[in-house]
């Protein structure tokens, strides 16, 4: 892997642990793909895993993304997620035990439905909010969004990402 260039994880060897959760069809896997790609674009070592469950029928879906100077395992140990990004309200309490004490929970109620440029862009909006906490270049995040989606969806998802960033900037941003 290339030499890491972003933030404390790159210089201290720390690994950032992110768990994304929701229901099938909400874009949990797409969001984790985008996050993993952004970390790669920032020059970090990245590992990713996912559990689909009954995702095609609206069941629970989780995806772990770990990145830093050197990552050995793709799985975030239970109770050690630095960030928990949840796309479905029904999954908040189910997945809360994955978050470490002092970790950051980003839930779907953070982004009002009426403010979303498209109701299917909640995953990208929450990535925008998450980006306020991460030491990843915003350009890497936006490039990863564009790489993951067809061109016709770029503008609406850029707006969703910026909406999330503005919401994340207003939130309590104490680092985990």
C-alpha positions as CSV (number, residue, x, y, z in Angstrom):
1,X,0.0,0.0,0.0
2,X,1.2,3.6,-0.6
3,X,2.4,5.7,2.3
4,X,-0.5,7.2,4.2
5,X,-0.9,11.0,3.8
6,X,-4.0,11.9,5.8
7,X,-4.4,12.9,9.5
8,X,-3.5,11.3,12.8
9,X,-4.3,7.8,11.7
10,X,-1.6,8.2,9.1
11,X,1.0,9.5,11.5
12,X,0.2,7.6,14.7
13,X,-0.6,4.2,13.2
14,X,-4.1,4.4,14.7
15,X,-6.9,2.6,13.0
16,X,-10.3,4.3,12.4
17,X,-13.2,2.0,12.9
18,X,-16.5,2.8,11.1
19,X,-19.7,0.7,11.1
20,X,-22.5,1.5,8.7
21,X,-25.9,-0.1,9.3
22,X,-29.4,-0.1,7.9
23,X,-31.8,-2.1,5.9
24,X,-31.5,-3.7,2.6
25,X,-31.9,-1.2,-0.3
26,X,-30.9,1.8,1.7
27,X,-27.4,2.0,0.3
28,X,-25.4,0.8,3.3
29,X,-23.0,-1.2,1.1
30,X,-22.7,1.6,-1.4
31,X,-21.9,4.0,1.4
32,X,-19.2,1.7,2.8
33,X,-17.8,1.3,-0.7
34,X,-17.5,5.1,-1.0
35,X,-15.9,5.5,2.4
36,X,-13.4,2.7,1.7
37,X,-12.6,4.3,-1.7
38,X,-12.1,7.7,-0.1
39,X,-9.6,6.3,2.4
40,X,-7.7,4.5,-0.3
41,X,-7.6,7.8,-2.3
42,X,-6.1,9.4,0.8
43,X,-3.3,6.8,0.8
44,X,-4.5,4.7,3.7
45,X,-4.6,1.0,4.2
46,X,-8.3,-0.1,4.1
47,X,-10.1,-3.3,5.1
48,X,-13.9,-3.7,4.6
49,X,-16.4,-6.4,5.4
50,X,-20.2,-6.6,5.2
51,X,-23.0,-8.7,6.5
52,X,-26.1,-8.8,4.2
53,X,-28.5,-10.9,6.2
54,X,-31.9,-10.8,4.5
55,X,-30.9,-7.5,2.8
56,X,-32.8,-8.2,-0.4
57,X,-36.0,-8.4,1.7
58,X,-35.4,-5.3,3.7
59,X,-33.4,-7.1,6.5
60,X,-30.5,-5.8,8.5
61,X,-27.3,-4.9,6.7
62,X,-24.0,-3.9,8.3
63,X,-20.6,-3.0,6.8
64,X,-17.4,-2.4,8.7
65,X,-14.7,-0.1,7.2
66,X,-11.4,0.1,8.9
67,X,-8.6,2.4,7.7
68,X,-5.2,3.7,8.9
69,X,-1.5,3.2,8.3
70,X,-1.8,-0.6,8.7
71,X,-5.0,-2.5,9.1
72,X,-4.8,-6.2,9.9
73,X,-8.5,-7.2,10.1
74,X,-11.6,-6.1,8.2
75,X,-13.9,-6.6,11.2
76,X,-14.6,-4.0,13.8
77,X,-14.6,-5.8,17.2
78,X,-17.9,-5.4,19.1
79,X,-17.9,-2.2,21.2
80,X,-14.9,-0.7,19.3
81,X,-16.5,1.3,16.5
82,X,-15.3,4.9,16.6
83,X,-18.2,5.9,14.4
84,X,-21.6,4.3,13.9
85,X,-23.6,5.5,10.9
86,X,-27.1,4.2,10.9
87,X,-29.5,4.7,7.9
88,X,-32.7,3.2,9.5
89,X,-34.1,4.3,12.9
90,X,-35.1,0.7,13.7
91,X,-31.4,-0.3,13.6
92,X,-30.1,2.4,16.0
93,X,-30.6,0.4,19.2
94,X,-29.8,-2.9,17.5
95,X,-26.3,-1.7,16.5
96,X,-25.6,0.7,19.4
97,X,-23.5,-2.0,21.2
98,X,-21.0,-1.9,18.3
99,X,-20.0,1.7,19.3
100,X,-17.2,2.2,21.8
101,X,-17.7,4.4,24.8
102,X,-17.3,8.0,23.6
103,X,-17.8,7.0,20.0
104,X,-20.0,9.0,17.6
105,X,-23.4,7.9,16.5
106,X,-24.8,9.4,13.3
107,X,-28.5,8.4,13.0
108,X,-31.0,9.1,10.2
109,X,-32.9,11.7,12.3
110,X,-29.8,13.9,11.9
111,X,-30.9,14.7,8.3
112,X,-34.5,15.9,7.9
113,X,-36.2,14.1,4.9
114,X,-37.5,17.4,3.6
115,X,-34.0,18.7,3.3
116,X,-32.7,15.8,1.2
117,X,-32.4,16.6,-2.5
118,X,-33.5,13.0,-3.1
119,X,-34.8,10.6,-0.5
120,X,-32.4,7.9,-1.7
121,X,-29.4,10.1,-0.9
122,X,-29.6,9.7,2.9
123,X,-26.5,7.5,2.8
124,X,-24.4,10.1,1.0
125,X,-25.8,12.9,3.3
126,X,-24.7,10.9,6.4
127,X,-21.3,10.3,4.8
128,X,-21.1,14.1,4.5
129,X,-21.8,14.4,8.2
130,X,-19.2,11.7,9.0
131,X,-16.7,13.5,6.9
132,X,-16.6,16.4,9.4
133,X,-15.1,13.9,11.9
134,X,-12.7,12.1,9.7
135,X,-9.2,13.1,8.7
136,X,-9.9,12.4,5.1
137,X,-9.7,15.1,2.4
138,X,-13.2,16.2,1.3
139,X,-12.0,16.0,-2.3
140,X,-11.3,12.3,-1.8
141,X,-14.8,11.8,-0.4
142,X,-16.4,13.6,-3.3
143,X,-14.3,11.8,-5.9
144,X,-15.3,8.5,-4.3
145,X,-19.0,9.5,-4.5
146,X,-18.6,10.4,-8.2
147,X,-16.7,7.1,-8.9
148,X,-19.5,5.0,-7.2
149,X,-22.5,6.6,-9.0
150,X,-23.6,7.2,-12.5
151,X,-23.0,10.8,-13.8
152,X,-26.7,11.6,-13.8
153,X,-26.7,11.2,-10.0
154,X,-23.5,13.3,-9.3
155,X,-25.2,16.7,-8.7
156,X,-27.9,15.4,-6.4
157,X,-25.4,13.4,-4.3
158,X,-23.0,16.3,-4.1
159,X,-25.8,18.4,-2.7
160,X,-26.7,15.6,-0.2
161,X,-23.0,15.3,0.8
162,X,-22.8,19.1,1.4
163,X,-26.0,19.1,3.3
164,X,-24.6,16.4,5.6
165,X,-21.3,18.3,6.0
166,X,-23.2,21.4,7.1
167,X,-25.3,19.4,9.6
168,X,-22.1,17.6,10.8
169,X,-20.4,21.0,11.3
170,X,-23.2,22.2,13.5
171,X,-23.2,19.0,15.6
172,X,-21.0,18.3,18.6
173,X,-17.8,17.4,16.9
174,X,-15.8,16.2,19.9
175,X,-13.5,13.5,18.6
176,X,-13.9,10.0,19.9
